[in-house]
Structures are given as structure tokens and as C-alpha cells.
Amino acid sequence: MLRRVAISCLLAALALPAAARTRPHYGGTLSVEVMGNPLANPGGLARRLIFEGLTTLDSEGAVQPDLAVDWRSSEMDHRWQFTLRSGVRFQDGSRLTAAAVVNSLDHSCRKNCPWSDVQAAGSDVIFTSGSPMPHLPALLAAGEFLITLTKGVNGLPPRNPVGTGPFKFTSNAKGVVTLAAYGDCWQGRPFVDSVEIRGHRSIANQWLDLNVGRADVVQVPPEMLSQARQQQLTVAVSPPVTLVALELSTAGALANPKLRAAIAAAVGRGALFNVIFQKQGDLTAALLPQQLTGYAFLFSTKQNLSKAIALRGSIQPPLLRLAAEGHGAMQLAAQRIVLNLREAGFRVQMVAGDPYHADMILRGLPLAGNNPAAVMERLLLSAGQSQAVTADSPAALYRVEKGVLDRHTIVPLLDLPRAWAISGRVRNLSLRADGMPNLADTWLENAP
């Protein structure tokens, strides 16, 4: 309850205008709408409310304790020992133990893990690896590694998602995931009684529901930020938290590095930024944002069709398949990239379905965090490239990044923020380091 008390005291002490001077109180149902699946792993909003990690990132991107209260490394970062918070219980009443954490991590990370082995030792969880893991505390804050209950009190897997977070799963019916406040959460009870998250909603329907009072929190795609402000919506916007990038396969038709280099040179970022994403975010040809490293400007963002054609030379690759994760602007961006590549002499078609059967994937990669080396390692891990980033200076980090970019397996395009529009009755909504809304401390004005 300390977090709730601190918020109440802070608000009472601030000299706010009368219209904004509201005291937090309990009750009510918060209605949220999203385009995707709220329970999708790893980025579903409901997952962030049900589950917690060993660590978390605060609003500034710094690593903070969560289910682990302390951690220490040894053997030159080849071994890490995390001590669990005592007294924490899962939402079914069972205790959080080191064995439960190990079971969860073994279930969620079966390959391409940042560690080689994880074991329970009393109230500690021990990670070991043949390679150094300098940024393991930051990596464990990622959505992939949130702790879930894999065996209930009866020894069987639970039928529904069970975690230790501020909200517990109650139902998933008719496209609505319903969560109830978890009163025994170690962080204290959330203010709202419940959260209803309606998934697979178009932006048009989300905004309509917000305007007529059927929704309290809805998504604002980056390309629609200006439109949202013109409509005088109250919008919370994060810093750039997503790198839109083109991932290229190193197998099959694109095993030839010259062809991958030709594709990287052929992509025109300008049209993506100016037209499709409506000048939101930042153009980039770097993995990490300029504000995080200070050297991103050294990587040119200019399209170079003549170079692309020269690199392709007389090679006539077979028909390439391009897939795009997401909807709306991501699909339009992929279509524009198809046109770019055809100008360079490639035969390309967009494909639907499983994107991992494609030669190229347009997708978003995570940028959350304030440690550049840790952010890069997290980004590469998300792209399926397990690589410890041990750089300890901007110059060393630049060399690592240039080495990755020179392989042309990831072609960075844009850094984008995440944004949400909120109704007039929502109070104290903040965004996490990854741009997702933190609803545990949010309350509703005039809640019943």
C-alpha cells in the first residue's frame, strides 16, 4: 500500500488548480480498447497487468526491483544470482518460489535465451552462461520473461493465466478480456475494481467509443497523432520505443550478402516518414536512437537506387516474399517497400499468414531502456540474434552496431513513439518505459 499512500500524499501537497484537485479513490471499471490480442505474448496489454518480471524498467528506463529485490553477478557476468521478494503469492494463493520462477522461465524461453541454464537455490534464482551476460537484469524486464504460474496447487497447469500482478484474469468472452483487482498484490490493491480490454478493434471504432463514453483508454497510432490533437483528444505520448525495421533472411534467396546490401540501399525512408507515418517519430538508419547514443546521424538514411542496382548486378534472384506485422500503416509501408525493391530490379510480392515463412519481415523491435548496450542486446534478441553486447564506451558500441548493420540482416527505418487517448474521467494514467499504459495507479473520477 506504500505506493498508493505516497501518491495520495503527493497530490494533497501540490498546489493544483481547483479543477484538477481530485483525490484518488477506489472503484469502477476501466474500459480499454486495442487493435490486437490483449493476451498476446509478449506485448499484450493484459499480460502486463496480470504478470510481473524479476525486474522492471521505471519511466526513465532504469532497471528496478520487481519480483526480485536484489541481484549480483560473479565470474565476469557469467553467473547471476537473483533473490526473490518474500511473501509474494500468485493470484491462486500459491507462494512465489524460486522453483516456480524457474519453471516459468523454462516454459517461456526454450531457445535463444540470454542464459544457458537457470536453477533454483533456496529463495534465489541462479542464471549461468558460457558467455557473459552483462545486461541480464535489464533483459529480464522484457515481456517474454514475465513470471507465470505453470503448475497450480493441484500440480496441474492452470486453465487461465495466473500471475502475481495487480490484476487477475476473470474471463475472456465475446472479444473482451476482463480483469479484477488483485487485493493481495504485494504492491497494494489497484484503485479500479476491474479492467475490461476489448481486442481486435479498429482505430475508427476505438475513437468512436471514446467519444461516446464506451471506452476510457484507446490507441493512437503514431501516424494519427496530429489528427488526434486536431480532434482535441487528451493524448499520452511516449518517447520513441519502437524501431520499425526490415528483417532479412540469411537463407535461401537472400543468402548472398550483396543482395541484402542492395535491398538496404533501395529502401526509401523519406516516403515512409513523410507520407505514411505523417512525420511522426524519427528517420533512422541506426539500431539505437540518436538521443540514446549520440552517433545515429553517422548512418545515412538516404535511398541509393543506383547503388542497389549495382550491388544486384546480373544476379536474378527468385521471387522474394515480404510480410508485415501489424495493420494499417505497417501494411502501407510494406507496399511502399515492394515498389522500392521493384525499382531496383527485384521481384517481390507481399504475403499474408505466418510472416516467418517470408524472406523479409517488416516489424517493430523494442527500444525501451536507458542503457544503450542493454537496449541493443534486447533488440537483437527480439530479432532472433542472440549476441552479448559488452561495449563499455560509445566508440565500442558504435563498432558493434556497425558490425550488425554491415551484415544487412536488420535494416532500420523509423523510430516511433506509442500513444494513447484517454477519457475525461481517467486520472493519473502514466506510461511505462515501453509506452504501455500503467493502469495499477490509475483511478476514475466519479467512479461508483
C-alpha positions, 0 to 999 in steps of 0.5 A, a space after each residue: 500500500 506504500 505506493 498508493 499512500 505516497 501518491 495520495 500524499 503527493 497530490 494533497 501537497 501540490 498546489 493544483 488548480 481547483 479543477 484538477 484537485 481530485 483525490 484518488 479513490 477506489 472503484 469502477 471499471 476501466 474500459 480499454 480498447 486495442 487493435 490486437 490480442 490483449 493476451 498476446 505474448 509478449 506485448 499484450 496489454 493484459 499480460 502486463 497487468 496480470 504478470 510481473 518480471 524479476 525486474 522492471 524498467 521505471 519511466 526513465 528506463 532504469 532497471 528496478 526491483 520487481 519480483 526480485 529485490 536484489 541481484 549480483 553477478 560473479 565470474 565476469 557476468 557469467 553467473 547471476 544470482 537473483 533473490 526473490 521478494 518474500 511473501 509474494 503469492 500468485 493470484 491462486 494463493 500459491 507462494 512465489 518460489 524460486 522453483 516456480 520462477 524457474 519453471 516459468 522461465 523454462 516454459 517461456 524461453 526454450 531457445 535463444 535465451 540470454 542464459 544457458 541454464 537457470 536453477 533454483 537455490 533456496 529463495 534465489 534464482 541462479 542464471 549461468 552462461 558460457 558467455 557473459 551476460 552483462 545486461 541480464 537484469 535489464 533483459 529480464 524486464 522484457 515481456 517474454 520473461 514475465 513470471 507465470 504460474 505453470 503448475 497450480 496447487 493441484 500440480 496441474 497447469 492452470 486453465 487461465 493465466 495466473 500471475 502475481 500482478 495487480 490484476 487477475 484474469 476473470 474471463 475472456 468472452 465475446 472479444 473482451 478480456 476482463 480483469 479484477 483487482 488483485 487485493 493481495 498484490 504485494 504492491 497494494 490493491 489497484 484503485 479500479 475494481 476491474 479492467 475490461 480490454 476489448 481486442 481486435 478493434 479498429 482505430 475508427 471504432 476505438 475513437 468512436 467509443 471514446 467519444 461516446 463514453 464506451 471506452 476510457 483508454 484507446 490507441 493512437 497510432 503514431 501516424 494519427 497523432 496530429 489528427 488526434 490533437 486536431 480532434 482535441 483528444 487528451 493524448 499520452 505520448 511516449 518517447 520513441 520505443 519502437 524501431 520499425 525495421 526490415 528483417 532479412 533472411 540469411 537463407 535461401 534467396 537472400 543468402 548472398 550478402 550483396 543482395 541484402 546490401 542492395 535491398 538496404 540501399 533501395 529502401 526509401 525512408 523519406 516516403 515512409 516518414 513523410 507520407 505514411 507515418 505523417 512525420 511522426 517519430 524519427 528517420 533512422 538508419 541506426 539500431 539505437 536512437 540518436 538521443 540514446 547514443 549520440 552517433 545515429 546521424 553517422 548512418 545515412 538514411 538516404 535511398 541509393 537506387 543506383 547503388 542497389 542496382 549495382 550491388 544486384 548486378 546480373 544476379 536474378 534472384 527468385 521471387 522474394 516474399 515480404 510480410 508485415 506485422 501489424 495493420 494499417 500503416 505497417 501494411 502501407 509501408 510494406 507496399 511502399 517497400 515492394 515498389 522500392 525493391 521493384 525499382 531496383 530490379 527485384 521481384 517481390 510480392 507481399 504475403 499474408 499468414 505466418 510472416 516467418 515463412 517470408 524472406 523479409 519481415 517488416 516489424 517493430 523491435 523494442 527500444 525501451 531502456 536507458 542503457 544503450 548496450 542493454 537496449 541493443 542486446 534486447 533488440 537483437 534478441 527480439 530479432 532472433 540474434 542472440 549476441 552479448 553486447 559488452 561495449 563499455 564506451 560509445 566508440 565500442 558500441 558504435 563498432 558493434 552496431 556497425 558490425 550488425 548493420 554491415 551484415 544487412 540482416 536488420 535494416 532500420 527505418 523509423 523510430 516511433 513513439 506509442 500513444 494513447 487517448 484517454 477519457 475525461 474521467 481517467 486520472 493519473 494514467 502514466 506510461 511505462 518505459 515501453 509506452 504501455 499504459 500503467 493502469 495499477 495507479 490509475 483511478 476514475 473520477 466519479 467512479 461508483 
